[in-house]
Structure formats: C-alpha cells, structure tokens
Amino acid sequence: MRGRTDLAVEMKEDIKSDEPISGVHVMTKNHGDMDIKEIRIVVENKEGEKNLGKPIGTYITLESEHLRDHDEGFHEPMMEVLAKELRQFIGNKKKIMVAGLGNREVTPDALGPFVIDNLYVTRHLLMEGIIRESVELSAIAPGVMAQTGMESLTILKALVKEIKPELLIVIDALAARESDRLNKTIQLADTGITPGSGVGNHRDAINEENVGIPVLAIGVPTVIAVPTIVNDAMDVMVNAIGKQATKNVLKKFNDEERYQLACEMVTPYLENMFVTPKDIDEAVKRISYTISEAINQAALA
C-alpha cells in the first residue's frame, strides 16, 4: 500500500503483475479527438472484490490533462463524454435525486455543493404543473456531520423514503495517491461511496444496501496525503544525490514499508495532513460546472 486513495484505478495499479486479475475486467479506451482516456474496471465477483479491494461493481475513470487547464473550450467535450457514461447508468429512470456531499466552506471539499448549485432541478416545477414532460430531478447538499450533527446517510435515507427516487447520484471530492491525478480525473462508480474514506475519516457508506435504491457516485480527486508526497520525493532525492549505497538501501523496502517510513519521517505533525493544488478554487468551480451540466444533459435532454 502506498497511501490512501479513493480511486479504483490506483488500487489496480498496486497489483504489480502483467497477468489478468482474477475476477476483475479492465478495459482502456482513448477518445482521441478529445484527448480523454477512459479506464473501465469491472469487479465481477467476490474473488475480484478480494483481489482489488473494491466492492463488486463498475468503476469508470475519465482522465485528461485539459481538465485541469484554464481552458473553457474543453468543458463541452468532457461534459459530453461524461453525459454519455451517465446515460448508461440512468437508463429509463424518471425520478433522480442528486446529493452534493462535502463542506462548502472548505474549497477542496466543496465539489458536491458546487455541483448542486448548477443543476436544473425539476421536481417542484412538475409538482406545480409548470412543466409536464421531464425527468423528476431533485437535489440536496446535506453538509457534513460537524455542521448538522447527522451522518449524510441518515439525511439521505430519510429523503429517499419521503421522495422515493429511483436513483441516487452522490458527488464528492476524493483523495488520490498520485499527485498527477489531482483535478484531472473523474471517477464514476455504481457501488456508492464511503464519504471521507480517502482521508481516514470514515462515515457510513452510502450505497444500495444502506439506502435501498441504486447509488451512483461521481468523484474528483482534489487532495493528496503528505506522506505520499514524501514517499515520491525519496526517489527524486536519491537520484539527485546519485549515491548507489542509498539507492540499494531503499530498494530493500517494499511499497508498504516505504510508505510507513514516509509516515515516520513526518510524524507527528504532518502524517494526517492532506494538501491540495494552489489553484483549487478555480479548478473546483470549473469541474463542478462540467459535472452538473453532464447530469443535466444526461437526465433531462
């Protein structure tokens, strides 16, 4: 293990083997004209669940360098690809609820609430007869336990019981293990989500078993753990020093031992600290808009 991550694609990379992973099917596709890489990981059975460390289900990762660029022109291509993937999950469902998880006051964690801000919700319009032919789309930003005193799962279960949607879409910020994936990766998973798991702050899982309806999770990695950065910096430092003896010592450590060493190097002050890119304010606003427009198009078009 090389540090905390919410991304199925990074957990797959942990398995250092050229052989297929039993119970796990992986397919990679490049949307050439749009410079978007799609990695689809399907955990097919309990054996695959054990091998990958992720529940049975489908995990789709969309990656592009342009997603982190200040290029408004890339918004539409990524939105279209994301909307296409969302349509497969939505199918013929006519009642959808979207939950934007996270803390609006903490920018790296504000992705979910920002997505809610730009959704075209229709439930009230249908109820009042203002529109007649549309998917019923409702939305909620439930905040975090420190703000409400309640688990997000508790709030959403109550709303699902009252509103009776056919699908719950949850949006949340994620943690990555590779700094290169920050603000350039979108993950979709039909297995739901455990809020805060990537940063070691486990909350109750929001999934079909606990909520009672299918749950689709959409997430973007916005933070990375300090020990992970230190771990990566070891290679840079050793190469810069150029001493073979030092390189030989590090080669004796496996990935888990190296990460533990990195944790010990930054203990006690930085071991549980996470960092985020300096342009996170603009990135979260831009990416949240892309996600909200993809949901609007997939559900309502």
N, C-alpha and C positions, 0 to 999 in steps of 0.2 A: 504494500500500500504506500503510495507516495503523497498522501494528503487527502483532505476531504474534497469530494466532488459530488454534484448532483447529476452529472452528465453520463448517460449510458455509454456514449462513445468513448469516454475516457476510461470507464471501467472495463470496456472491451480491450482497450489498449494495454491494460495491466496484464492481460493474459499473453505472455510472451511465447507465442507459438505460431508457426505458419500453418498448422493443421486447423481444420474447421473446429469450432467449439460445439461440442455435442449439445443438442437442444437449442442452439442459437443460430439463426439465419441472418446473414449480413449482406446487404446489397448497397453498392455505391453508384450514384448517378450524377453526372455533371450537366447542369443546364448551361451549355456552352455560351449561348448568346448573351446570357445574363451573368455569367461568372458566379454561379451559385452551385455549391457542392451539396448534394443530398446523401445522407447516410441513413439507411433504414435498418434497424436492428429489431428482429422479432424473436422474443423469448417464447419458445414453443411449448415447453413442458417444465415439470419440476426439476428435471436434470439441468435444463438450461438456466432455470432460476437459480439453482445452486452454483453453477459454473460462473455465471455473470454477476450474481449478487443483486439482481433486479427482478421484480415480480414478473410473472407471465404477462405478456402484452407486447405492444408495438411502440417503438421509440424512433422518432424521425428527427434527425438533426439537419438543419439548414445552415450552411456557413458561407460567408463571403467577406472578403476584406472591405468591400464597398459599404457594408452595413455600418462600419464604424467611421466611415468618411463623412465629412460635411457636404454630402452630395445629395441634394433633394431629388435629383433625377433618378437615383437608384430606388427611391421609395416605391415607385409603381412596379418595377419588375419583381422585387422581393415580396411585395404585397400580393401580387398575382400568383406567385408560386405558393405562398403560404395559404392563400384563399383556396387554391386547388386542393391542397392537402386537407384543409379543414372540411371541405365539402364531403370528402370520403368518410370522415368521422360523423358528420352531421346527418348525412343521408336524407331521409324523408321526415325527420323530426320537426315538429311545428312549434314546440314550446321549449325555449332555451333560456337558461339563467347563466349569467357571467359573473364571477366573483373576482374582484381585483384584490389579491392578498398583499399584505405589506403595510409599512408605515409611511404615510405621505410626507411626514416631516423629516425623514431620513432619505436623501436622494437615491442612494444605491438600492434602497428597498422600496422605492416609490413606483416601480414599473406598473404593478397591478392597479393601484388607484388612478394612475395617469391614463391607462387604457380605458378604464370606465368613463373617464371624462369625455372621451371622443366617440363613445358608442351611440348609435342611433337606436335608443330603446323604444319599443313599440307597445308594450303591454297596456299602458294607460290609454294610448290612442285607440287601441282595439276595444278596450272596455267602454270608452266614451263614444264609440262609433265614428270617430274622426277618420279612421281608415278601416277598411274591411278585409282586404286581401293581403295578408302579411304573416310571416312567422312572428310568434309572440316572443319578443326579446326583452328580458328584464336584467337588471344589473345591480350589484351591491359591492361596496368597498367596506368590509367588516372591521377594518383596523386590526390592531394587534392586542394581545392579552393585556399588555401594560396600559393600554388606553381604555379597554372595555371590561376587563376582568373576566372575560369569557374566551374560551377556545373558539377559533374560527369555525371548527367543525360543529360546535354547539349551535352557533348562529345559523350556519348553512343548513343543518338538519331541520331546524325549525322552519326556515323559509321554504325548503323543499316540501315539507309536509303541508304547508299552507298554500303555496303557489302551484305545486305539482308539475314542475317542468319535466321534460323527457330527457334532457341532457344538461349537465352542469359543466361549464368551462371555467377553470380556475387559472388565473395568471399570477405568476410570482417571479421574483428575482432569484437567481441561483448562484451557487458557488462553483468555480472551476478550479481545476488543478493546473491547467496550462494558461499562463498569462496571455498567450496569443489568442485564446478563445474569448476573452472578455469583450463584450459589446459587439461581437461579430457572429454570434451563434444563437440560433433559436431552436429550442427542443420542444417537440410535441410528444406526449405520452398518454395513451389511453388507460393507464394504470392509476391515474390520480397523482397525488403529491403528499409528501410529509413536510409541511412548512418548517423552515429553519434547519432541516437536517444537515444541509451542507455546511452550516456554520456551527454545528454542535448544539443547536437549540431546538431539540426535538419537540414538536407538538403532535397532537393526534392526527393520524393520516386521514386525508380527505380522499376517499376512494368509493367505489361502488358498494363494497361490503359495508362501509360505515354510513353512507349517505342514502343508499337504496336505489340510486339511478346511475347510469354510466357517467363517468367523470373523465374529462379530457383536460390535461394540464399543459399549459404553454409557459415556457420559462426562458429567460435570457441570463447568462452568467454575467454578473456585474462586480463580483468580489473574488479575491483570492487570498489564501492564508499566508501570513508572513513566513512561517517555517517552510512553506513550499517555495517561496522566492529564495530563501536562504539555501535550500537544497539545490535549486537550479544554479545559484551563484557559485556553488562549490566547484562545479566543472569549469566555469569561466575563470575562477581564481587559480585553480590548478594549472590550467592551460597557460594562463598569464605567467605564472611562476616558472613553469616548464621543468619542474624537478620530477624525475621519474620515480623517486622513492615515495614522494607524496601521492603520485598517481597510483602506485601499487597498493598503498595503504587503503585508499578509497575504493579500489576495485574489490577489496575483500568484503565490503559491505554490500548486502542486498538492498533492494529498494526500501523495504520497511525499516531496516537498520539505519539507512542514510537519513530517512525522514525523522526517525527518532533522535538521531544525532543533531539534526537541524532544530528540532524542538528543544533539545537540551541547550543548544547554543543561544537561544533567545529566551529561555526561561529565566525568571518567572513573568516578565513584563509583556513579552510580545507573542508568547506561544498561542494565545487565543485571540490574537488581533488579526483582522482582515483589512485589506487595503483595496482601493478602487482607483481607476484612471482619473486623472485630474479634470478631464472633460466630461465627467459622468453626468453633469446637469443637462448638457445639450444632448448627450447620447440617449439618456433615458427618455427625454421628451420626444426625440426623433423616432426611436424604435417603438415606443409605446403607441405613437400615432400609426405607424406601419401595421402593428398588430391589430389595433382597433379597426382600421379600415379593411383589413383582411377578414375580420369577423363580420363586419357589416356586409361586405360583398358576398361572403360565403353563406351567410344566414338569410340575407334579405334580397339579394339580387335575383 
